[in-house]
Amino acid sequence: MTDSPPAKWNAVQAAGPDSPAWSDKEAQASILVVDDSPLSAAKIAMAMRALGHATETAANGADALRCLRERTFDLILLDIVMPEMDGY
């Protein structure tokens, strides 16, 4: 048995970006990237923006909590070993 992506994803992928099935609005997510390495955070954020998502970065768990008090995010990509407050 193999894991396969959801049927909706297959239909959108097969249709391609010029198809009405492909919706930038539907695909875009707001993502909080939390990493104490500025280079890692920048690379991850850049990759997510290249996929059409909006990103914000935080340097540690305490900064991430401050961001979360200001707004909500669809996804948080979180380093688990950080100074001050980690991801555990």
Backbone as CSV, one residue per row, in Angstrom:
resi,resn,N_x,N_y,N_z,CA_x,CA_y,CA_z,C_x,C_y,C_z
1,MET,0.847,-1.189,0.000,0.000,0.000,0.000,0.883,1.240,0.000
2,THR,0.581,2.198,-0.847,1.355,3.441,-0.903,0.483,4.609,-0.482
3,ASP,1.134,5.602,0.097,0.417,6.827,0.452,0.263,7.661,-0.810
4,SER,-0.905,8.179,-1.028,-1.106,9.036,-2.188,-1.729,10.345,-1.745
5,PRO,-1.469,11.426,-2.493,-2.046,12.725,-2.130,-3.556,12.707,-2.274
6,PRO,-4.235,13.629,-1.620,-5.695,13.712,-1.751,-6.117,13.898,-3.205
7,ALA,-7.294,13.409,-3.536,-7.802,13.473,-4.908,-7.845,14.913,-5.419
8,LYS,-8.222,15.871,-4.569,-8.295,17.263,-4.999,-6.927,17.755,-5.448
9,TRP,-5.891,17.394,-4.726,-4.542,17.804,-5.095,-4.180,17.233,-6.452
10,ASN,-4.492,15.958,-6.684,-4.199,15.335,-7.975,-4.906,16.070,-9.111
11,ALA,-6.158,16.444,-8.900,-6.926,17.129,-9.942,-6.332,18.497,-10.241
12,VAL,-5.937,19.222,-9.219,-5.352,20.553,-9.411,-3.991,20.427,-10.077
13,GLN,-3.188,19.475,-9.640,-1.868,19.285,-10.222,-1.987,18.902,-11.695
14,ALA,-2.889,18.013,-12.016,-3.067,17.571,-13.398,-3.568,18.708,-14.284
15,ALA,-4.396,19.576,-13.721,-4.973,20.668,-14.501,-3.932,21.735,-14.813
16,GLY,-2.997,21.963,-13.925,-1.967,22.974,-14.140,-2.423,24.357,-13.709
17,PRO,-1.475,25.292,-13.603,-1.774,26.619,-13.063,-2.678,27.489,-13.930
18,ASP,-2.865,27.162,-15.199,-3.733,27.963,-16.056,-5.182,27.504,-16.021
19,SER,-5.448,26.431,-15.308,-6.799,25.871,-15.239,-7.634,26.586,-14.180
20,PRO,-8.971,26.644,-14.372,-9.837,27.223,-13.338,-9.766,26.447,-12.017
21,ALA,-9.325,25.190,-12.067,-9.215,24.390,-10.840,-8.079,24.894,-9.952
22,TRP,-7.150,25.638,-10.541,-5.989,26.144,-9.809,-6.333,27.525,-9.282
23,SER,-6.354,27.683,-7.968,-6.740,28.960,-7.392,-5.634,29.481,-6.492
24,ASP,-5.009,30.601,-6.873,-3.967,31.195,-6.038,-4.516,31.560,-4.666
25,LYS,-5.736,32.065,-4.657,-6.343,32.478,-3.403,-6.510,31.271,-2.466
26,GLU,-6.929,30.144,-3.035,-7.119,28.930,-2.242,-5.787,28.360,-1.784
27,ALA,-4.767,28.470,-2.627,-3.486,27.857,-2.324,-2.672,28.673,-1.326
28,GLN,-2.870,29.992,-1.267,-2.043,30.820,-0.406,-2.387,30.626,1.057
29,ALA,-1.349,30.500,1.862,-1.509,30.370,3.305,-0.622,31.413,3.981
30,SER,-0.972,31.768,5.195,-0.101,32.641,5.987,0.722,31.724,6.886
31,ILE,2.041,31.851,6.802,2.948,30.938,7.489,3.885,31.717,8.398
32,LEU,3.990,31.263,9.642,4.954,31.819,10.589,6.143,30.863,10.640
33,VAL,7.328,31.376,10.323,8.557,30.589,10.366,9.311,30.990,11.628
34,VAL,9.560,30.014,12.510,10.220,30.300,13.782,11.542,29.532,13.823
35,ASP,12.645,30.272,13.810,13.973,29.645,13.827,14.975,30.654,14.358
36,ASP,15.882,30.210,15.232,16.881,31.118,15.792,18.025,31.381,14.816
37,SER,18.114,30.615,13.756,19.124,30.860,12.724,18.519,31.790,11.668
38,PRO,19.023,33.030,11.568,18.465,33.954,10.577,18.559,33.407,9.155
39,LEU,19.636,32.692,8.849,19.791,32.138,7.510,18.744,31.055,7.231
40,SER,18.547,30.154,8.189,17.535,29.097,8.013,16.143,29.698,7.882
41,ALA,15.831,30.663,8.742,14.517,31.301,8.686,14.304,31.975,7.333
42,ALA,15.335,32.652,6.845,15.221,33.347,5.557,15.036,32.368,4.408
43,LYS,15.783,31.257,4.426,15.662,30.254,3.360,14.283,29.617,3.348
44,ILE,13.776,29.266,4.529,12.452,28.642,4.611,11.374,29.629,4.162
45,ALA,11.478,30.869,4.643,10.490,31.883,4.267,10.529,32.130,2.761
46,MET,11.724,32.183,2.176,11.859,32.410,0.744,11.219,31.263,-0.045
47,ALA,11.440,30.037,0.404,10.841,28.877,-0.274,9.314,28.924,-0.195
48,MET,8.780,29.314,0.955,7.330,29.377,1.106,6.739,30.505,0.250
49,ARG,7.432,31.645,0.178,6.963,32.745,-0.677,7.015,32.359,-2.154
50,ALA,8.031,31.576,-2.533,8.129,31.121,-3.922,6.950,30.229,-4.287
51,LEU,6.371,29.577,-3.290,5.188,28.742,-3.513,3.899,29.551,-3.435
52,GLY,4.017,30.862,-3.210,2.850,31.730,-3.212,2.252,32.013,-1.849
53,HIS,2.969,31.676,-0.787,2.439,31.875,0.558,3.006,33.143,1.187
54,ALA,2.258,33.744,2.081,2.711,34.909,2.834,3.452,34.412,4.074
55,THR,4.584,35.018,4.390,5.370,34.562,5.540,5.707,35.696,6.493
56,GLU,5.946,35.297,7.720,6.479,36.183,8.749,7.471,35.331,9.522
57,THR,8.525,35.931,10.062,9.511,35.152,10.800,9.603,35.627,12.249
58,ALA,10.013,34.694,13.105,10.265,34.988,14.517,11.550,34.255,14.903
59,ALA,12.347,34.850,15.802,13.652,34.303,16.159,13.618,33.266,17.271
60,ASN,12.506,33.181,18.003,12.404,32.193,19.080,10.936,32.045,19.490
61,GLY,10.691,31.184,20.440,9.320,30.921,20.869,8.621,32.145,21.440
62,ALA,9.362,32.962,22.193,8.759,34.168,22.779,8.332,35.139,21.679
63,ASP,9.187,35.313,20.658,8.818,36.174,19.526,7.615,35.606,18.786
64,ALA,7.583,34.281,18.650,6.456,33.630,17.970,5.153,33.894,18.717
65,LEU,5.184,33.818,20.034,3.967,34.094,20.818,3.516,35.538,20.639
66,ARG,4.478,36.470,20.550,4.122,37.869,20.297,3.426,37.999,18.938
67,CYS,3.953,37.314,17.937,3.329,37.347,16.601,1.914,36.775,16.657
68,LEU,1.746,35.693,17.409,0.438,35.035,17.500,-0.584,35.876,18.258
69,ARG,-0.128,36.761,19.127,-1.061,37.669,19.812,-1.596,38.730,18.852
70,GLU,-0.804,39.033,17.824,-1.189,40.068,16.864,-2.068,39.551,15.738
71,ARG,-1.884,38.288,15.355,-2.665,37.730,14.241,-2.626,36.213,14.262
72,THR,-3.416,35.603,13.399,-3.416,34.145,13.299,-2.666,33.718,12.041
73,PHE,-2.202,32.494,12.039,-1.482,31.925,10.909,-2.122,30.589,10.551
74,ASP,-2.010,30.229,9.284,-2.522,28.941,8.835,-1.570,27.811,9.199
75,LEU,-0.274,28.139,9.291,0.750,27.123,9.545,1.909,27.768,10.281
76,ILE,2.494,27.017,11.209,3.709,27.460,11.888,4.780,26.413,11.639
77,LEU,5.901,26.845,11.045,7.057,25.973,10.862,8.030,26.343,11.970
78,LEU,8.287,25.399,12.872,8.930,25.704,14.143,10.166,24.859,14.390
79,ASP,11.305,25.521,14.612,12.523,24.861,15.068,12.259,24.442,16.513
80,ILE,12.697,23.255,16.904,12.378,22.820,18.272,13.504,23.103,19.272
81,VAL,14.706,23.458,18.814,15.803,23.763,19.731,16.220,25.211,19.502
82,MET,15.772,26.098,20.413,16.066,27.528,20.301,16.337,28.106,21.683
83,PRO,17.073,29.226,21.742,17.289,29.889,23.034,16.017,30.590,23.505
84,GLU,16.007,30.952,24.767,14.918,31.702,25.407,13.673,30.864,25.589
85,MET,13.073,30.406,24.513,11.898,29.525,24.579,11.923,28.661,23.333
86,ASP,11.993,27.350,23.518,12.099,26.478,22.352,10.749,25.937,21.899
87,GLY,10.772,25.037,20.953,9.547,24.528,20.351,8.947,23.321,21.032
88,TYR,9.517,22.904,22.175,8.978,21.719,22.861,7.746,22.050,23.655
